[in-house]
Amino acid sequence: MENYVFLAYLDILGFSAMVEKNEHNDLINIFYRIESCLFNTQKRFWKIDNNEAVRDLSKFNFNVIIISDSIIIHTNTTIQERLARKNRILSILNVMEIEEDASLSTEMLNKILVDWEFKLYADQIKDFNSINDILNLLDKENVDLQFRYLVKIIQQYIHELLYNGHTVRGAVSFGELSYRKHLLRTNNQANIIDNTMMVGKALVNAAKLEKRQDWAGCVIDKEVIKVVSPGVLNDQINCKILCKYDVPLKKSEENDNLVLKECETESMYVIDWRFGNGNQNPPSERLVSGAFEKHGKTINNSVDSKRKNTLEFLNASKLQS
């Protein structure tokens, strides 16, 4: 699974109306705020569970692309994460190179265990004999850890966007992804800056699942459920990061070969955006409802349906809290 990632695909609702109703300079300021809301989440501190010390999201690497109304956030590939850990070990040991199966002394292990991530698995790592043993362990643990970080980031981001007058709809998937950044290509006539090439099932699955929903919210794809430990999902529910909910879906239609299901709802894991940024109480109905029309957005029957379904989720979860 060298090129597998967790990927969130988010769509800013009401984007076209917002563009039409705002002057370009005002629109730029709105999007600067949309961008800053995301990076603000990285500075916040939070607990993964009750038994672990507070850690900050700046320890977690993720990739972001914002194109018009689409926001794509994905983790590094599994092979990138392994290489980054190996390089971090080499840096800690202050060496340029060491074979992965080379023996580690007690002194070397103690130095490695100072690192924030390796320290989490100290009880296991202290008995290991090589870097390879450490990397193999964290390759397995990495899937759950990346999922925990990503869904927390998405929860905080959706919550913060809401307080800035934006609603989003999205999905988190897991699958293969290949991408390339900032490549300068030259032909006989012009220089072409290829900012990003991105392709893979993780992106396609998340985009399809985003389009199916008839509300403002973010669901977790079944491909994610297949690879994340059940205990991790339960932990995220207990921490009010995820919840199970009957997600409202659009009526059956065929659009660009995408056939939507004929059911009205489907039970899924969803991001519980109400409790983002450590808030113990959900946002008010007035704030959530108002976000659907702020910044000049238009209310029509389609938007009103999404707003109604979103408020139902808000009020249903108030009864659970």
Secondary structure, DSSP 8 states (H G I E B T S, - for coil): -TTEEEEEEEEETTHHHHHHHS-HHHHHHHHHHHHHHHHHHTT-EE-SSTTS--EEGGGS-EEEEEETTEEEEEE--HHHHHHHHHHHHHHHHT-S---TTSB--HHHHHHHTTSHHHHTTHHHHTT--BHHHHHHHHHHHHHHHHHHHHHHHHHHHHHHHHHTT--EEEEEEEEE-EEEEEEEEE-SS-EEEEEEEEESHHHHHHHHHHHHB-SS-EEE-HHHHHHS-HHHHHHHHHTTSEEEEEEEB----EETTEE--S-SEEEEEEE-GGGGGG-SS---HHHHHHHTTGGG----HHHHHHHHHHHHHHHHHHHH-
